[in-house]
Amino acid sequence: MQRRDLLRILGGTALSAAAAPAVLRGRYQLFAQSPDAYSARTIGLMQESRVVDLLCQFAFADNREPGTPRAARWLQDPNSFTAADFAVFRGSGVKTLALGHGPADYEAALRWTSSWNGFIASRPEWFVRVDDATDLANARTDGRVGIMITTQNSDHFRTVADVATFHQLGQRLSQLTYNFQNRLGAGFLENRDGGLSVFGHQIVEAMQRVGMTVDVSHCADQTTLDAIAAARKPLVFSHGNPRGTMPDYPRCKSDEAIRALAAKGGVMGIAFIRFMVRPSAPVTVEHVVDQIDYVIRLVGAEHVGVGSDLDMAGLGAPIPKPGETMAIANQANFDRYRPYYAADGGVHVDGMNHPKRLFDLTEAMVRRRYSDATIRLVLGENFIRAVGASWAA
């Protein structure tokens, strides 16, 4: 890469005379909040790759903020989302992100979907709703960010016909269950896993018929295997790490499930939740790459991607008010997560609680001597292939 090309790539960041020598040495400090410098190769790969985060929840509510949290404020009043706010998203290097909401029921899902459709439509210069394989594969040379409307539960499907309704409203991926039993199957916190139900089979069939990706990230083991067996098209673990690196950890996926997923052409997204990456601290980007290495050795480089399960700022869950606990921590059987926290109380991997965390991941893959082709597969090409195939008629 020529120096002039690198300067063009970095055009959205502030260049200073003090930083110029770092550019000449092939490394550059991209943002003031971190002393880390990234190689020219990493910066080029992030710029040129079609980067997909299959679970980036935009902005979690931070209840330490006065007034309405920004996440809710932006949806209520899209004009409150400013050019400075968008610069964070564009600077992340992510070309497409999936929202991953968990609506409680049909009406809640309608409200949430409508809000996001309104937000995206109000900012067409910055965002585009990802509706088809062409949108997903777009390199976003115009600088916009693609948003996939996706959910982490399927409780809003009252009937099989509701799948087509939500597809028409823009939903392109649905996780069959969250942590507990629903009409489709069992989540991993459920006491008993009875597998995919009759209704679950019907919903899987309907999703694949209309072109909606089946996600089984939070499903319990038998429900996961049943859903994979029922699928005719590729399906995903949008965010689900390999259990081979986390022995006896039920939230992560077994080798059997990963092999079955790969046999259907599917892809698993590696999550950046610290207690899904390593049983105890310290937990760094190198341990995240260990997860990628494991999947590559098990089923090949074509079946692993990124599903960070963080918002753009690096939060892993809504931050409660002072003195309160995260709502999810009050769930039954939550101890199966075996949670532990960062110094600031977050659930992120150390050093990856910032918008440019995929630069950190890419730099770590460069250090592991991954080829450019493999890095591009992990950053987005695998999900583009698998999700695109699941949407095909």
N, C-alpha and C positions, 0 to 999 in steps of 0.2 A: 504494500500500500504506500503510495506517495504521500509526502507530508501535506501537500495541498489538498489531497483527498481526505486525509484525516481531519484537517482544519474544517473542511466543508461538513464532514459528519458531525463535528463538534460545534457546529454553528449555533445550536440552541443553548450552549453553555457559555459562561463568561470566561473569555480568554484574558489573561493578564500577562504583563511582561514577566512577572515572576514565574508564571506557569510555563512560559514558552520553552525553557530548557528541558522540562520534563517531556514535552511533546517531542523534542528532538531526540531524547533518549528512548523514545518508544513507549513511554508511560505517561499517564495523564490523570490528575486528580479531578474527578468529574463534579463533585459537589462539596460545598463548604462543611456540611454536617459530618463528613467522614474524612479522615486523613488517608484513606486507601487510594492507591493509584492503580489504574488498569492498563493493561498492555494494549498496543495498537491492534493486535490480533483480536483481542476480546471486544474492543469497541467496534471494530469492523464487522465481526460476526453478529453482534447485537443489532447493528444498524441494518445489515443486509438480510438477516434471517426473519422469517415470518413467525414471530414469537407468539406463542399461545400459552396463557395461564388458564387452565380449565376450572380453576376455582380461585378467583380473586374478587372478594366481596365488596369492591369499590371503596366504601368507607363505613366502618363500624361506628356506632354511636359512642361518643366519648362523653359520658355523663359528668365528667369533671368540668366540662365547659359550661359557662353561664348561658342560660336560655336554652333554646332548641338546639340539640346537637346538629352539627353541619350535615350529617347524612340525611336526616329528616328535613332539614331546611332546604337542601338542594332540590329534593323531590317536591316539596311544597311550593317553592319559588325557584324555578330553574334559572332565573335571572341572577340569583345570588351566587351561582357557580360562575366564577370569573376566569379571565385569561390566566391569571396566576395559578388558580386551582388546576386548570387544564395543563399547564406547563409541567406539573408534577407527573401527570399521567403520561404525557408524551415523552418526557424525559426518562421514564421507567424502561423504555425499550419494548414494552409489551404492545403488540399489534392488535391482539384480540384477547379479551378477558370474559370469563363466564361468571355470572353473579351468584348463583347458588343460594337462593332464598329458601326458607322453610315455611311456606304458608300453612296455616292451621286448618283451613277448609276452603271450599269453593269460593265463597264470597271474599275472603281475605286474599286469595290468589287473584281474583278479578281486580281488586283494588290495587294490589301491588303491581301486577302486569300493566294496568292502565297508567299508573304513575310513571313507570319506567318508559313506556311508549311515549308518554308526553314529554318526559325529560329529554330523551334522545331526539325526538322530533323538534324540540325547541333549540337544540344546539347542533344543527346539521353541519356546521363548519368544523366541529370538533369530534363528533361521534357518528357512528353508523350502526344500525341494528343489523346483526348477522343473521340472515335468513336462509342462505343457501350455500352450497359448496364454493361458489365463486366468491361470495363475500368472505368466507372463512379463509380462502387461499390468497386473498388480496394482500399484496405486500405493503399497503398503506403508504405509498409514496407521497400522497397528499398530506400526510401527517396526522390524519384522523385515527381514532382508536375504535376498533370494533367491539360491540357489546353483545354477548349472547345472553338471552333471557333463559335462565335455567333455575331449577328448583332442587332442593335437597330432601324432598319428600313427595309422595304422590297421593297424599290424603285429599287433595283437591279434585281428584278424579272420582266423582260420585258414580259415574257410569262409564262404559267404554266410549260412548259418544263424546264425553268431555275431553278426551284426548285430542280429537279433531278440533274442538272448539279452542283449546289453548294453543294448538299448533297454528291456527289461524290468527291468534293474538300475538304470535311471535315466539312462543316457547319452543326451544329446540333440544332440550335435554331434561330428563327427569330422573332423579334418584328414586328407586322403588320404595325404599323405607328410610327413615332416619334411625334413631337408636332403639326404638321399641316396635312392638307388633302393630301392624295396621292390616287392612283388608287384603293386602298383597302378599305380605310375608313378615319375617322377623328381622328386627335390627339386632345389632350385636350386644346390646344391653338387656335384651329380653331374657327371661329365665329359661324359656324353652323354644327351641328353633324347630318349627314344624315344616320349614321349607316354603317354597312358592305356592300360594293358594291357587284355586281355580280362577278366581278373579285376577290374581296376579298374572297368570298365564294369558288371560284375555287382554290385560293391559299391555303386556309385552308385545303381543301380536299387533294390537292397535297402534302402539308407538312405532313399531317397525313398518307398519303399513303406511302411516302418514308421513314418516320421515322425521322421527324424534329419537334421539340417542338414549339408550337404556344405560343407566348408571347404577352400580350396585356397591358403591363405596362403603356405606355404613351397614350393609346387610350382614346378617349372621352367616355362618359358613354354609349350611345346607341351602338357605335361601339364595346365596350367591351362586352356588353350583347349579341349582335348579334353573335360575334365570339364564345362566350362560348356556346350559343345555337347551333351553327353549328358544334361544335367539337364532335367527337366520342370518343376521347381519352383525358386523362388529359392535361390541358394547365396550364400556369403559369402567375403570375405577378412576373417577375424576381426581380423587385424592385418597390414596391407600397404599401404604408402604409395605414392603415384603416382610412377612413374619420370620423369614430365615435370618434376618438381622436383629429381630426382636423376639426371642424365644418365648412361647406361651403368651403372647400379647394378642388378645382377641380382636382388637381394632385393626390390626394389620392383616394382610392377606396371605393365606397358605401357599406353598409351592404348587399344590394341586390346583388351586383356584387360578394362580397366575398362568400356569401351563394351559389350563382350559380357556382362559381369556385369550391368550396368544393364539391358540389353535383356531379361534373364531376371528382372528385379525384384529383383536382389541388392543388397547393401550392402557397402562396404569400411570397416573400422575403422582409424582413424589410430592408429599406434603412437607411443609416446613414447620410443623408443630413439634416442638422440642421433644416431648415425650412419645412421639411416634417415630422419632429418628434414633434415639439412644435412650437406654434405660435410666441413665443418670447424667448429670453434668460432669464435665463440660461437654457441650454439644455445638459443633461448628459446621461450617460449610463443607469441610472435608468429610464429616460423617454423612452429610446429605449425599455427597458423591459416592460414598460407600453404598448407599441404597441403590443408586443408579447402576453401579458396578455389579451389584448382586443380580438385578433383573437382567442386565445384559448377558451375564454368564449363564443365567437360567434359561432364558428364552430368546435372547438376541436383542440387538440395539433398536430394532423396529417396533418395540413394544413398551417403551418407557418415555414419559414426558414430564411436564410440570403441572401440578395442581396445588399451589402453595397453601391454600386454605387461610391466607392472610388477606387483609385489605391492603389498599395501595400504600398506606403509611407503615404497614408492618404489624398491625394489631391482629391478634388471632381470635378475638371475641369482643363484643361490646364491653366497654369499661364501665363497671358499676359506679354508683355514687359512693362517696367515702363512707366506710363502715359496712358496706354491703358486699356480697360475693357475686361472682358471675352466675347468671341464672342457670346455665348448663350444669354448674357444679352442684346444684341442688337436685339433680335427677337421681332416681333410684339406680343403684349399681354403678354410679359414676366412678367408684374406685377402680373399676376395670380399666379405666384410662391410665391408671398409675401416674397421676399428674405431678409434675414439679415445675417450678416457675423460675423465670429469669430474675435478676436482681431488681428490675423495675416492676415485677409482678406479671410480666407478659409471658406468653407461651411460645414465643418465636425462638428460632435458632439464634444463638449468640452472634451478634454482628449482622444479622439479616433483617432487622426491624426498620427497614427504610425502603423507599420506592425503587432504588436501583439494585435490589438484591439479586436480580437475574444476571447482572454484570458480575457479581461475586460468584455465582454458580458457574458462569461461563469461564471466568478466570481460573476457578478450581479445576474445571474439566481440561482447560489448556495445560495446567500444571500436571495433570495425569496423562498427558500426551494423547488425549482423544483427537481423532482427526476432525477436520472442519466438517466433513460430511456427517459424522456421528453427532457432533455438537448440534448441528442444524436439525437432525432428527429429534433429539431430546428437546430442543427449544420450541419445536412446533410442528415439524413436518410429519411426525408420527400421528399426532392428533388430527392434523388436517386430512391425512389419508383415511384414518379410521372413522372419524366423525363424518367426513364427507361421504364415505361409503354407507354409513348408517342412514344418511338422509336420501340416498339415491332411490329412485322409483323402482 
